[in-house]
Amino acid sequence: MTPSTTATSAYTLDQLFSTDNQLHRLYPASIQLLAARHWTPLNIARTAAQFLGSQTGAKILDIGSGAGKFCLAGAYYQPKAVFYGVEQRRHLVDHALTAREMLGLRNVHFLHQNLTQLDFKQYDHFYFYNSFYENLADMEKIDDHVLCSPHLYVHYNRCLYKKLDEMPVGTRLATFHTIEDKIPGGYHLIEEHAGKLLKCWMKL
């Protein structure tokens, strides 16, 4: 199926978010190929969004949002919260924006930016599915549109650690497939799900 403005006409939002494959139909086949390795499954997105978006008006940032799946799912599952995705690949941001318009969701926004340039204090809570892994030599890169290197893996992790460490008490963080030593010590583990792959933290 080729994505178009009529892609959602035969489906309700509930149907589109009923399975991962249904939602993936919003994207071109070349982008869908990234799903298995780089996209958050809907069951994980639902649980993380419930933890992060429980407060009305909460601003949640997805760090390395790719084609936008987590933010779109979060906006659907938690309509009273606002979801933001930051992504350094312009074409993935464009696909995220297209999917947002097709779904008609208004509580979700996407930024074409590098996370190092972003002021985290504009946001309340954070989601991180380790988007830095592709910088390691033995990991599968998304594409060749941006520079990847082990040096950048270290640099990005240090930057993220510092930005999260500077956030106030009460900040929530959900991590998926992320090593615990990358999380500042002020964050305490509150919940674990999916065989401990999804971890929910709060700064105390």
Order of alpha helices (4+ residues) and beta strands (2+ residues): alpha-alpha-alpha-alpha-alpha-beta-alpha-beta-alpha-beta-beta-alpha-beta-beta-beta
